[in-house]
Amino acid sequence: MKIALVSTPWPLFNRPSIQLATLKAYLREHLPGAQVHAHHFYLSIAAGLGYGLYTEISESTRLSEIPYAALLFPELGEEMERLWRRATRGTKEAGDMALSQVRRALERESLRALESVAWDGFDLVGLSICLGQLTSSLYFIREIKRLAPGSRVVVGGSSCAGELGRSLMTAFPAIDHVIFGEGERPMLHLAREAASGKSVPSPFPGLLSPGDPVSPQGSSQVEDPDTLPMPDFDDYFSTLQSLPHEKAFHPRIPMEMSRGCWWRGADPDGERGCAFCNLNLQWSGYRHKSPARVAGELEILSEKYGTLSFSFMDNLLPAQGLGETCRLIRELDRDFRLFAEIRATTPRRTLLAMRRAGIRHVQVGIEALSTGLLRKLRKGTSTIANLEIMKHCETPEAPDLSANLILEFPSSDEKDVAQTLRNLDFALPFRPLKPVSFWLGFESPVWRHPARFGIRRTGNHPLYRHLFPGPVLGRLTLMTQGYHGGRRRQRRLWQPVREKTAKWDKEYRRLHQSPGSEPILSYVDGRDFLLIRHRRPGRFHMTHRLRGTSREIYLFCGTRRTLDRILSRFPGLGEERLLPFVRMMVEKRLMFREGSRVLSLAVRSR
């Protein structure tokens, strides 16, 4: 039994595929003697194109589907050339190249990679298709079938879940099987059936094969992630070592702590989970590895591949056992450089434990600075909670923060925009959020219940009309969806926020252009007085002094507190003294108040 696993452009080139590495290890463990080869073709193609050009394309979901679509459907070349010119405006390298140049270089590098493999020797060829990989995967499937017409091709990944996968098989007969959900067990079943000589496998949950009358019901998942074997990244590192010396780099290794999303829960139609999110189409429910397994895996992979840089690919780090996981990682006593995604409700003590464990950077699910909009987004958080974690991540004891600000969300209104503009004034001392326009994902709660969000009609995104011929597109259901319902109005509403965030980013960079710059809003404590310093671009910095009870209240509100909690902490104070103080501090943008909750915004400068 010989199995080829394939990942095509456009994943990040400096990171091996966790999908291929995990599936390879699983198949080898359960199919003794089988030869499983993982082909990270995107790495060799990135080296051939140049890492700069590859990165520009890979970081844009709009750009990433165009070049291979031009190879698949040359009859649409002129239309795609115009699309390419529009999409590459403002880019550094891609904008200087015509699509025809990129297409020729891509074809050369892709064929070189394809022709280095004897495809007719494999019993199965599996492709992992995720966001940005659709047209590249279809191109590779076409060429593999050309080189080895008898190949059996199976596809899986987030872009193949549910109706997405069934439509791919309908539109592209070169695809022999589709895995709808998690890949390990369906792929193992398919391999065993192929080894027994069956051309059409018996039905199996999560697997769609030729002649199946209906979509397979349910899924077949690994119940306990601790039972999964250690991911096998050997093929990626072998490819990396074969590159010329000037193309060498130190990669970042992906890891899994969990699968699914604990915030969403097990019921996709329930009221839990973010309204815009469709990241969990291929999983049912939530499972996570034990702290001991996570730390052990990190230790083994670090030793085997000689690296300290890892990214946890979880939608969210597990809420349970995270402190224990951080403790065990810290006890490994290595200078790790780790990345993870977390919720905005993560408390400060957990942030500090994460930093001590080596988690240097976090992507935080902030998404909005309007509590009304956060309710529409179903984030389960608030503006004051978002500001609190932004504040904590300004300190060197916590991970650096990255986060998005979703603009133009359907059903957002003037009040949401006004709240955002007001609250941005309080966020200016912290790392800027990245403004991103809302896009509609297939099977997200917004897609499933469009009327709730003022959407009248949905369908494949208009971009795809430029990438696929009409008869082909008519048979496809695709990940990125278009919709009708107030889109122009939303763009007008949110334009002031887009402009204000651009100014925020510029001023933050200016105030931090010198190495070791202090936080924009910070304090130093003199025990019986407090000095708060507010750095301002192009203006004199402001200093505020608090004494006695004022100092104590400000320090007490370093994490958000209710007014009642403050009054109980300072029983002799009374509302008649507390409320004017809070009002004054809010007017000076030194504190933030939301309803009955108050947060001090300055961070300690040591």
N, C-alpha and C positions, 0 to 999 in steps of 0.2 A: 504494500500500500504506500503510494506516494501522494502527498497533498501539498499544494502550493497555496500560500496565503499571501494576499496582495493588498498593498495600500498605495494609492496613486496620489498625485498632487491634488489638494494643496494644504496638507497639514504643515505646522511649523517644522522647518527642516532640521532644527537642532534638538528635536525631541523624537525618540522612537515611538512607534505605535503601541499603546497599551493593549489595544484590541488584538493585534497580531501576536504580541508576546504572550498574553494570557491564554489565547486560544491554542497557540502552538504547544505550550507547556501542558495544557489540559489534554490535548489529543495524544501527545507522546506518552503521557502517564497512563492513559486508558487504552492505547493501541500499541502495546509493546512491539517493537520492531518496525513500526511505521516510520517512514521518512517524511518529516514535515519541514518545509522550507518557507520562511517568512521573507517576502520581498518588499523592502521599504523603498519602492522605486522613486518616491518623491525626493529622497536624499540625493541620489545620483543625478536626478534631473535638476535639482536646485544647484548642485555644484556645476553642472554644465551650463545652465542659464546665467549663473552668477547669483550670489546670495542676495544682493540688493534688489535686483529685479524680481526674484522669486518672492522675497518678503513682501514687497509692495503688492504683488498680486494676491498672495496668500492671506494678507490681512484685510482684504476687501471681498466680502461675499458677492458683491456685484461684479468685480473684475474676474474672480476666480473661475466662473463658469463660461466666460467668453472664449478664451483661446482654444480649448478643446472642442467647443461647439463649432468653431470655424473649421476644425479638422473633420468633424463628423458630417457637417452639412455645408460643404463649400458653395453650394448654390445660394446661400444666404450671406456670402462674404461681404458684399458691399454694404448691406444693412448692418452687419456686425462691425465693420470698420468704422461706420459713423457712431455706433454705440460705444466702441472702444475709445474714440477720440473724446466723447463727452465724459466717459467714466474715468479717464486718466488725467483730467484737468487737475493741476495742482500737485501731481506726483512728480518725483524726482527723476526716475529712470524710465518708467513705463510711458510717461507722457512724451518722451523723446523718440519713441519707437512706434512705427506703424504696426497694426495688428498682423499684417502679412509677415513682417520681420519676426515677431514673437512666434507666430504660428510655425514658420519654417524652422526656427531654432528648437521649438518644442517638439516638433515632429522628428527632427534629427535625434534629439536626446531620448525621446520615448522609444523610437525604433531601436536605438542602440541598446537600451535596457531590455526591451522585449526579446530581441534576437540573441541575447546572451543566455537565454533559458530554453531548454529543450521541452517545450510544452506538451508534446505528444507522449511524454513519459509519465505524466501525472494522471492519477485516477480522479482527482477532484481539484478544481481551482476555486478558491474562495476569495471574495473581495469584500472589504469593509468599506461601506459608503456612508460617510458622515457629511456634515454641512460643508459645501464648497467642493465636494468630490464627485458630483453626479456626472457631469459631462466627461471628466477625465476617466472615470471608471467605465463609462459606456464606450469610450474610445479604446481602452485597453481590452475590454471584452471583445470588441469587434476584431482587433488585431490578433488576439489569442486564438479566436475561432478561425481566423485566416491562416495562422501558422499551424494550428492543430485542430482541424474541423471536428474531430471526435471528442474534444474536451467537454467535460461536464462542469458548468459554471454555476456557482451558488453565490448569492449576494446577501448581505445582512448589514446591520448598522442602523443608526437613527434615521437615515433617509429611506429605509426600507420597511419601517414599521407599519403594520396595518394596511390600509388601502394604498399607501405610498408604494409598498412592495408589490402588491397585486397589480397595480397599474403599470409598473415597470415591466413585469413579466408579459403583460398584454401588449405593450408597445414595442418591446424588444425581445423577440423570440429567441435570440442568442442566450438569454438567461434561462437556465434550466431549473433552478430552484431558488426560492426566497426564504430566508429566515426572518420571521416577523419580530421576534423579541430577542432575549438573551441568547447568545450563540453557542455556548459550549455543548449542551446536551443535544440540540437538534443537529449540530454539525457532526457530533460523534455518532448519532443514529444514522445519518446519511453516509458516513464513512464505513460503518459496519455493513450497511446494506450494499454499498458499492463493492466492498470486499467479498461479499457473498455472491456477487454476480448479478444483482438485481439492477435493471436499467431504470425502473421506476420504484422508489422505496415505498414501503408501507406507510400509512398515515402516522403522523407524529405531531403532538402539540407544538405550535410555533413554526412548523415547516410547511411551505407550499410547494407542491410539485406538479408537473404536467398532468392534466386530467382531473385534478382535484376540483370538485364541483363548487365547493364553498371555501371561504377562508378558514384556516384551522382555528379551532376554538381554544382559548386560553394560551398559556405559554408553559415552557418547561425550563425552570430555573434551578440554579444551584442553591440549595436551601441555606447552607452555612458557608459563607465566604472563606472561613478559616480552612476549609477542606480544599480550596483551590491550590494548585501547585505554585511555586515561585515563578513569576513571569520570566520568559526567556528572551532576552534582547540580543543574543549573540549575533544574529544575522545583521542587525543594524550596525553593530560595532565592527563587524567584518567589512561591511560596505564602507563605513567611515575610514577604516584603516587602509582601504584600497585607494582612497582619493589622493591626489597629489598633495605634497606637503603644504603648499600655500592654501589649500582648501580645508586644512585641519582645524578643528575647534573642540571644545569640551562640551558635550551635550548635557541637557537636563533630562533626567529620567522621570517618566510619569509613574504614579502609584495610585492604587485604590485603597481607601479605607472602607468605602461603602458603595452601595448601588441603590439608586432611587433617591427619593427626597423625603425626609421625615416631616418636613413642614407640609408637604402635600398630603401625605398619608396614603392609605391604600385605595381610597375611593376617588377616581378621577372626576366624577360628576358631583362630588361634595363641595362644600363651601371652603375647604382648606386649599392652600396652594395659591401661588401667584397667578393672577388672571391672564397674564401675557405669556406664561411659560409653557413650552411644549418639549422640554428637555428629557422627559421621562417616558416617551412613547414606547421604548423597547423594554421597560421594566414594569413589574407589578409589585407594589409594596416597597418596603425598605428593609435592607439588611446591612449589617456592618461587621467588620472584623474586630476581633478582640484587641485590646491594647497591646498584649504580649505579642500577638502575631504581627501587628503593624510595626512595632519596634524591631522585632526580629527580622522582618522582611527588609526594612530599611538598612539594618546592619549588614545583612548578607549581600544585598545589591550594591551597597557602597563598597564593600570589600572586593566583590567580584569585578566591578567595572571601574573601580578607582575614581569615584566621583562623590561629591558632597552636595550636588545640586539636584533637587527633586521637586516635582509638582504633584500635589494630591489632586486627582482629577474629579473628586467628588463634587456633586452639586452643592452639597453642604457637608462640613465636617460633622461627624456624629455628635449629638448633644450629650449622650451618655458615655461616660468613660474617657472623655477628652482630656481631663486633668491627669488621669492615670497614664494615658498615652504620652502626654507631654513629659511627664516625670520619667517614664522609661526611656524615651528618646534622649532626654537630657543626660541620663545616666550612661549613655553610650559614650559620652565625653568626646564628641566630634563637632567640628565647626560646620554644621550643616547650613545650607542655604535652601530653605523650604518655602513653598508657596501653597496657599489654600484658599478656599472660598468659604465665607461664614455669613451668618445673619447679623443684622445690625443690632440685635438684642444681646449679642455676646458681651458678658460683663467684663469689667476691667481686669479682675483677677485672672480670668481665663486668657485675656490678651497678653498679660505679663507672663503667664506660664508658657504660652505659645512662643513668645519671643525668646524666652530662656531655652526652649527646646530647639531653636534654630529656625522657626517660622518667621522669616524676615519680611514677607510681603503677603498681604491678604486682599482678595477681592470681596468687597462687602456689598450685600444686597440692599443698597440705600434706595435708589430709583426715583425718589421724590422728596421734596422739602415742603410739601403741603399734606397735612394729615387727612384732609378730605380726599385728596387724590390717592394717598396711600390706602385708604379704605376701598376706593374703586379698584386699585391694583391688587387688593387682597394680600397686602404684605404683612398684616398683623403687627405693625409697628407704628411709630409716630414720628413727627418731626423732631421732638425733643430727644427721643432715643437715637435718631440718626445723627443729630448734632453731638450727642454725647460720645458716640463711638468715633466720630471724626475728630473730636477734641482729644480723646485718649490716644489716638494713633498719631498725634503730633509729637508725642514724647518719645525719646529714644528707647524707653523701656518696653514699648509696644511695637508691633509690626507696622510697616508702612502701608498706607491704605490706597487702594484704587477703587473707584465706584462710578456708576453711571447715573445720569439724570435723564429719565425718560420724558421726551417731549412729544406732544401731539397725540397723546393717548385718547382713543375714542371715548366720548362722553365727558372728557375733561372740559371745564368751562372757565369763564372769566374769574370766578372766585378762586379756582385752583391756581390760575396764573398769578393773580394778585397776592395770594398767600406765598407762592414760591418767590416772587420778587421781593416781598417783605423779608422773608426768612433767609434769603440769600445774603442779606446784610449781616446776619449773625454768623454765617458760614465763612465769610471772607478770610478770617485768620487761618483757616484750615486748608488742607490739600484740595484743589479744585476737583469737582466732579466732571465727568466727561458727558457732554450732552449727546444723546442718541435719539434719533427719531424712532418712534414706535413702528415695528413691523409685525404683521400678522402671521403667526405660526400655525400650521395645520394641527388640528386637534387640541390647541390651547383652549382654555375656558372661554376666551373671547370668541374664538372661532366656533365653538360649540353652541354658544348662546349669543349670537350677534345682536339680536334685538335689544338685549339688556344694555348694550353699549352704543346704541344708535347706529348700528351698521345695517344696511339694507340688503346688500348682496355681496357674496364672496366668490372667489375663484382663483385659479393660478395667477400669480403676480404678472402684470403686463410685461415685465422684463423678458419672460420666457417666450413671448411672441417673436422676439428678435433672435432667439437661440434655437428654436425647434420649428420645423415645418408644421403647418396647420394640422394635417392629418395625424402627425405624431403627437403633437401637443394635446389634441382632442382626446387622446386615450390616457393621458398622464394626469395624476394627482400629485402635486409637488409640495415640498416643505414650506416654501415661502408663498404666502397667499396675498392676493390683492383684495381690495374691498371698496365699496361705495358707502359714503356716509360722512359728510362734513370734513373731508381731508383738507380742502383749501382753507376753510375757516380755522382749522386747527393750526395750520402753518402760520396764519396771520396772528392768531392768539399768542403763540409761543415764540414769535420772533424777538420780542423784548428780552425774554429769558435767554435765548441763544446769544444775543448781543452782550448781556450782562455776564454770562459765564465766560465768554471770550475775554472780556476785560478782567474778570477775576483771575483767569489763568495767566494773563500777561503780568498783572501786578504781583501775583504770588511768586512767579518766576523772578521778577525784578528784585523782590525783597529777599530772595534766597539765592541770588546769583553768587554770593561770596561763600566759600566753604565754611562750614560751621556756623552758619547764620542762626541766630536765636529764633524761637517761635515768634510769630507776628504779634500774638497776644499772650503775654506771660507775666508771672509774678515771682517775686522773691519775698521770703518771709523773715521778718525781723523779730518774731516771737510776740511782741506786743503791738506791732504794726505790720502792714502788708503794703508792698509797693507793686502796683500793676502797671506794666509798660505796654503801650500799644504802638507798634511800628506802623508808619504810614508812608506810602510811596510818594516821593517828591514834596513831603511836608515834614514839619517838626513832629517828632514822636511825642506822644502824650503819656504822662505819668499820673497815676491816681494813688492816693494814700488812704488806707483804711485802718482804723484803730479799734481796739476793744471789741465790743460785741459785733460791730460791722465786719471786722476781720474774721471773727469766729464763724459768723453766718456764711461768709463767702467761702471759707474753707470747707464748711460742713456741706455746702451745695456743690462740691466738686463732682459728685454724682447727683443725678436728679432727685429732688426731694419734694414732697408735698408741703403745702403751707402748714397743714396741721402737724406734720412731722417736725417742721422747723419750730413751731410754737411749743411743741412738747419738749423739744431739746433745749429751748431757751424759755422757761416758764414765766420769767418776769418781763418778757418782751411785750406781748400784746399786738393785735393786728394793727392798732393805730400807729405803731412805730414800724412794724415789719413791712406793711404794704407800701408806704412811701419810699422806704429804702429800696425795696425790690423794683418799684417803678422807676426810680432814679437810675438804678444800675441797668435796667433794660433800655432806658432812653440813651444811655452811653454805650450800648452794645457790649456791656461787660457781663451781663447775665441774659438768659433767655427764659421767658415764661410761656407756658402753654397750659391754659386752664388753671388748675390748682398746683401744677408742678413747676419747679424752678431749677435752673442749671447754671452754675458759674462757668464761664467760657475760657478763662485764662488757664494756661498750663504752667506748672512750676518750672522755673529756669534755675538750673544748678550750676 
